[in-house]
Amino acid sequence: MLETYSNLMFLGEKPYECKQSKKTFSQNSDLTVHQRSHIEEKSYENKICGKTFYKKSYFTVHQTSHTGEKSYECEECGKSFSPKSVLSRHWKTHTGKKPYECKQCRKLRSHIGEKPYECEQCNKMFFLKSHLTKHQRRHTGEKPFECERCGKTFSTKEYLTAHKRIHTGEKPYECEQCNKMFSWKSHLTKHQRAHTGENHFECERCGKTFSTKEYLTAHKRIHTGEKPYECEQCNKMFSWKSQLTVHSRTHTGEKPYECQQCRKMFSCKSDLTKHWRTHTGEKPYECEQCRKMFSRKSHLTRHQKMHIGEKHFECK
């Protein structure tokens, strides 16, 4: 039974169909549980979002998505989770346990490279139907996953989950060398190259090297003066997409970064970082001549002019 289920999961096949809603499932037991949603009364209603459940256990688990309660703690690392099944899955990262073994690897698409699902618009192939569905949203622009906090929408649940960390400040990815924390795994990967010195991408113009192709591409615009990103409202041009994103908020008024101490909102993360230092008292910028410390780099730059006697602004 486990062998059959493993094969169905890898192949993306769902042979069990609900006749009422036409929804399909990989296991008959999943279909049975789903069918209860049609025939059983849903007597447990969440007062916050209005969602109803026919089992109290499902209702209890759902409530934690609103309260943020995480009552199951990992004994190894102290992290907390909800529900218990998430803790069980997390625990395997410590034990290395992988209980589900594929008995017929050579027959599975993931091993032989078979990709039976084709995108009709660009002809790209996929070995799982779910991967095709996610890909198609790039063409349609569909973004079915909405952030309850700010209303921003996303094409996949994974992007929404990562976005929510902007509001919560959660940083689950830690660098083992310097213990710096990151919200995105990709950001951790790029950061780790700073320790290894890995820079595969070199600028042909000035010889400067970069850890990612994206950084090299953006750097080249310093030489070419190219600004491919245009604001639709005021037609201002930018070299980096991130610069356009921050600029666009001057038109929309969006401020997605919130200070956890005083609840003040900011349009870009760097402004939040600077503000946070007013609470912590942190001053990371030091003058090499007099050892005076500053919370902002611009303040240090202004201060350094006092030592060299530089005065740019003349009273006329």
Phi, psi and omega per residue, in radians:
M1 nan -0.774 3.133
L2 -1.105 -0.683 -3.138
E3 -1.105 -0.755 -3.141
T4 -1.125 -0.760 -3.132
Y5 -1.111 -0.725 3.128
S6 -1.042 -0.737 3.128
N7 -1.106 -0.745 -3.141
L8 -1.115 -0.668 -3.136
M9 -1.146 -0.753 3.138
F10 -1.174 -0.682 -3.091
L11 -1.384 -0.277 -3.132
G12 1.360 0.233 -3.097
E13 -1.435 2.449 3.116
K14 -2.340 1.496 -3.017
P15 -1.390 -0.178 -3.085
Y16 -1.739 2.018 -3.030
E17 -2.000 2.374 3.044
C18 -1.391 2.120 -3.087
K19 -1.194 -0.418 -3.092
Q20 -1.436 -0.787 -3.076
S21 -1.904 -0.099 -3.135
K22 1.174 0.181 3.095
K23 -1.297 2.477 -3.084
T24 -1.980 2.708 -3.064
F25 -2.437 2.689 3.128
S26 -1.383 -0.508 -3.103
Q27 -2.121 2.559 3.115
N28 -1.128 -0.602 -3.134
S29 -1.122 -0.632 3.095
D30 -1.155 -0.668 3.091
L31 -1.105 -0.741 -3.130
T32 -1.054 -0.797 3.123
V33 -1.087 -0.744 -3.137
H34 -1.093 -0.711 -3.084
Q35 -1.087 -0.450 3.107
R36 -1.121 -0.458 3.141
S37 -1.150 -0.361 3.123
H38 -1.559 -0.585 -2.996
I39 -1.824 -0.354 -3.086
E40 -1.731 2.554 3.126
E41 -1.250 2.354 3.104
K42 -1.666 1.699 -3.003
S43 -1.702 -0.078 -3.128
Y44 -1.913 1.959 -3.080
E45 -2.009 2.339 3.077
N46 -1.445 2.174 -3.053
K47 -1.278 -0.350 -3.100
I48 -1.385 -0.855 -3.054
C49 -1.951 -0.152 3.096
G50 1.450 -0.001 -3.134
K51 -1.237 2.466 -3.088
T52 -2.034 2.703 -3.094
F53 -2.438 2.577 3.128
Y54 -1.688 -0.133 3.071
K55 -2.107 2.354 -3.129
K56 -1.111 -0.602 -3.129
S57 -1.119 -0.707 3.097
Y58 -1.133 -0.713 3.134
F59 -1.081 -0.774 -3.130
T60 -1.095 -0.763 3.122
V61 -1.107 -0.749 -3.120
H62 -1.090 -0.647 -3.108
Q63 -1.009 -0.562 -3.122
T64 -1.148 -0.366 3.102
S65 -1.199 -0.387 3.101
H66 -1.653 -0.682 -3.068
T67 -1.457 -0.394 -3.098
G68 1.359 0.108 -3.118
E69 -1.156 2.302 3.098
K70 -2.273 1.628 -2.962
S71 -1.594 -0.069 -3.121
Y72 -1.885 1.977 -3.036
E73 -1.832 2.390 3.088
C74 -1.326 2.178 -3.102
E75 -1.236 -0.351 -3.085
E76 -1.430 -0.837 -3.032
C77 -2.071 -0.105 3.071
G78 1.494 -0.080 3.118
K79 -1.189 2.582 -3.126
S80 -1.933 2.620 -3.067
F81 -2.485 2.806 3.009
S82 -2.698 2.297 -0.028
P83 -1.412 -2.945 -3.072
K84 -1.113 -0.558 -3.122
S85 -1.087 -0.555 3.112
V86 -1.220 -0.661 3.065
L87 -1.092 -0.745 3.131
S88 -1.059 -0.723 3.124
R89 -1.170 -0.720 3.113
H90 -1.105 -0.664 -3.075
W91 -1.015 -0.523 -3.128
K92 -1.182 -0.341 3.096
T93 -1.228 -0.406 3.095
H94 -1.538 -0.709 -3.066
T95 -1.472 -0.385 -3.072
G96 1.280 0.181 -3.087
K97 -1.241 2.290 3.086
K98 -2.300 1.530 -2.983
P99 -1.321 -0.250 -3.045
Y100 -1.797 1.884 -3.077
E101 -1.907 2.329 3.090
C102 -1.377 2.129 -3.103
K103 -1.561 -0.247 -3.069
Q104 -2.273 0.886 -3.052
C105 -0.877 -0.746 -3.014
R106 -1.188 -0.225 -3.109
K107 -1.730 -0.080 -3.038
L108 -1.628 2.565 -3.094
R109 -1.062 -0.626 -3.087
S110 -1.130 -0.387 -3.123
H111 -1.717 -0.620 -3.076
I112 -1.642 -0.091 3.067
G113 1.455 0.155 3.134
E114 -1.211 2.257 3.133
K115 -2.265 1.615 -3.028
P116 -1.469 -0.145 -3.084
Y117 -1.801 2.066 -3.037
E118 -2.001 2.369 3.050
C119 -1.338 2.181 -3.079
E120 -1.232 -0.356 -3.090
Q121 -1.509 -0.717 -3.071
C122 -2.141 0.006 3.089
N123 1.164 0.239 3.067
K124 -1.221 2.492 -3.051
M125 -1.867 2.615 -3.139
F126 -2.422 2.594 3.127
F127 -1.651 -0.153 3.027
L128 -2.164 2.429 -3.137
K129 -1.121 -0.602 -3.132
S130 -1.124 -0.595 3.106
H131 -1.191 -0.660 3.089
L132 -1.118 -0.747 -3.126
T133 -1.043 -0.785 3.109
K134 -1.105 -0.742 -3.128
H135 -1.096 -0.710 -3.083
Q136 -1.076 -0.439 3.117
R137 -1.152 -0.354 3.058
R138 -1.157 -0.579 -3.139
H139 -1.433 -0.701 -3.054
T140 -1.473 -0.393 -3.086
G141 1.378 0.132 -3.119
E142 -1.156 2.310 3.113
K143 -2.353 1.477 -3.013
P144 -1.406 -0.124 -3.076
F145 -1.825 2.027 -3.033
E146 -1.940 2.400 3.073
C147 -1.333 2.162 -3.109
E148 -1.207 -0.354 -3.065
R149 -1.433 -0.821 -3.039
C150 -2.127 -0.099 3.086
G151 1.480 -0.030 3.133
K152 -1.197 2.495 -3.077
T153 -1.982 2.726 -3.063
F154 -2.443 2.733 -3.081
S155 -1.419 -0.393 3.120
T156 -2.333 2.734 3.121
K157 -1.146 -0.564 -3.135
E158 -1.117 -0.723 3.119
Y159 -1.142 -0.669 3.112
L160 -1.121 -0.781 3.134
T161 -1.023 -0.784 3.126
A162 -1.153 -0.677 3.133
H163 -1.094 -0.687 -3.102
K164 -1.011 -0.424 -3.136
R165 -1.175 -0.346 3.052
I166 -1.094 -0.691 -3.115
H167 -1.387 -0.687 -3.049
T168 -1.508 -0.386 -3.086
G169 1.379 0.118 -3.116
E170 -1.152 2.364 3.094
K171 -2.344 1.544 -3.015
P172 -1.436 -0.130 -3.082
Y173 -1.850 2.096 -3.032
E174 -2.012 2.373 3.052
C175 -1.347 2.177 -3.079
E176 -1.213 -0.377 -3.085
Q177 -1.495 -0.728 -3.064
C178 -2.129 0.008 3.096
N179 1.158 0.236 3.065
K180 -1.196 2.480 -3.061
M181 -1.861 2.612 -3.111
F182 -2.401 2.607 3.125
S183 -1.416 -0.530 -3.096
W184 -2.039 2.474 3.107
K185 -1.132 -0.630 3.140
S186 -1.109 -0.600 3.109
H187 -1.192 -0.648 3.083
L188 -1.130 -0.764 -3.134
T189 -1.030 -0.796 3.121
K190 -1.130 -0.706 3.136
H191 -1.095 -0.692 -3.082
Q192 -1.069 -0.451 3.117
R193 -1.183 -0.354 3.084
A194 -1.180 -0.501 3.116
H195 -1.432 -0.683 -3.082
T196 -1.433 -0.313 -3.109
G197 1.307 0.297 -3.094
E198 -1.325 1.923 3.102
N199 -2.347 1.646 -3.044
H200 -1.504 -0.295 -2.967
F201 -1.905 2.031 -3.054
E202 -1.962 2.391 3.077
C203 -1.351 2.160 -3.106
E204 -1.216 -0.349 -3.065
R205 -1.423 -0.816 -3.045
C206 -2.127 -0.091 3.091
G207 1.466 -0.030 3.138
K208 -1.192 2.476 -3.103
T209 -1.955 2.703 -3.062
F210 -2.407 2.679 -3.085
S211 -1.412 -0.352 3.122
T212 -2.342 2.714 3.122
K213 -1.139 -0.591 3.141
E214 -1.087 -0.747 3.125
Y215 -1.120 -0.692 3.128
L216 -1.128 -0.788 3.134
T217 -1.029 -0.778 3.131
A218 -1.163 -0.684 3.138
H219 -1.076 -0.697 -3.103
K220 -1.015 -0.432 -3.137
R221 -1.197 -0.329 3.046
I222 -1.113 -0.661 -3.125
H223 -1.395 -0.683 -3.052
T224 -1.535 -0.391 -3.081
G225 1.328 0.169 -3.117
E226 -1.165 2.390 3.071
K227 -2.335 1.516 -3.006
P228 -1.419 -0.136 -3.062
Y229 -1.849 2.071 -3.044
E230 -2.002 2.365 3.070
C231 -1.322 2.191 -3.097
E232 -1.209 -0.370 -3.079
Q233 -1.552 -0.720 -3.078
C234 -2.128 0.034 3.089
N235 1.135 0.264 3.068
K236 -1.230 2.483 -3.057
M237 -1.863 2.607 -3.105
F238 -2.411 2.627 3.130
S239 -1.414 -0.541 -3.095
W240 -2.019 2.489 3.090
K241 -1.134 -0.616 3.135
S242 -1.102 -0.596 3.100
Q243 -1.159 -0.692 3.096
L244 -1.136 -0.724 -3.134
T245 -1.033 -0.832 3.137
V246 -1.132 -0.755 -3.140
H247 -1.073 -0.716 -3.109
S248 -0.999 -0.490 -3.125
R249 -1.227 -0.309 3.052
T250 -1.206 -0.420 3.099
H251 -1.546 -0.715 -3.059
T252 -1.489 -0.401 -3.089
G253 1.385 0.116 -3.115
E254 -1.168 2.343 3.099
K255 -2.368 1.508 -3.017
P256 -1.426 -0.149 -3.070
Y257 -1.806 2.071 -3.047
E258 -1.969 2.351 3.054
C259 -1.311 2.154 -3.102
Q260 -1.228 -0.290 -3.108
Q261 -1.513 -0.847 -3.038
C262 -2.083 0.011 3.090
R263 1.196 0.236 3.071
K264 -1.228 2.505 -3.069
M265 -1.861 2.606 -3.120
F266 -2.395 2.648 -3.097
S267 -1.470 -0.391 3.101
C268 -2.375 2.685 -3.032
K269 -1.140 -0.614 -3.119
S270 -1.105 -0.612 3.106
D271 -1.176 -0.651 3.089
L272 -1.135 -0.733 3.135
T273 -1.052 -0.775 3.118
K274 -1.110 -0.763 -3.131
H275 -1.109 -0.687 -3.078
W276 -1.018 -0.530 3.138
R277 -1.182 -0.348 3.082
T278 -1.214 -0.421 3.096
H279 -1.530 -0.711 -3.046
T280 -1.502 -0.397 -3.080
G281 1.370 0.139 -3.119
E282 -1.143 2.366 3.094
K283 -2.330 1.540 -3.013
P284 -1.428 -0.137 -3.073
Y285 -1.838 2.101 -3.049
E286 -2.018 2.377 3.057
C287 -1.371 2.179 -3.075
E288 -1.218 -0.352 -3.085
Q289 -1.512 -0.739 -3.068
C290 -2.097 0.002 3.098
R291 1.159 0.267 3.087
K292 -1.258 2.499 -3.062
M293 -1.855 2.607 -3.127
F294 -2.413 2.605 -3.137
S295 -1.467 -0.346 3.139
R296 -2.230 2.514 -3.138
K297 -1.120 -0.637 3.134
S298 -1.103 -0.601 3.107
H299 -1.190 -0.660 3.092
L300 -1.137 -0.769 -3.135
T301 -1.037 -0.774 3.137
R302 -1.123 -0.701 3.136
H303 -1.129 -0.710 -3.075
Q304 -1.081 -0.466 3.119
K305 -1.148 -0.392 3.103
M306 -1.180 -0.548 -3.114
H307 -1.335 -0.656 -3.082
I308 -1.632 -0.048 3.090
G309 1.286 0.344 -3.116
E310 -1.361 2.252 3.119
K311 -2.344 1.818 -3.077
H312 -1.428 -0.442 -2.979
F313 -1.892 2.026 -3.062
E314 -1.896 2.360 3.101
C315 -1.377 2.163 -3.133
K316 -1.814 nan nan
